[in-house]
Amino acid sequence: GGHANMGQLPDPELFRQPPQRRWENPMIAAVGTYAIRITWDDGHEAGIYTWKRLRATCPCAECTTQTASE
């Protein structure tokens, strides 16, 4: 974690592991037209998730193919 790792994408295998806990009712708000901010049920809301970054970290075949072609 930390600021030194902020520009790096997470390991895609992370998304194939079972979650450590279940998140209940996160609140999702648009940040302009380029991102979202998530407020988790524990009150944590740090971070803005851009559509580009979300697509780049998505493990599905459609997103993986699209990201590879960019």
Secondary structure, DSSP 8 states (H G I E B T S, - for coil): --GGGTTS---GGGGGS--SS-----EEEEETTTEEEEE-TTS-----EEHHHHHHH--SHHHHHHHHH-
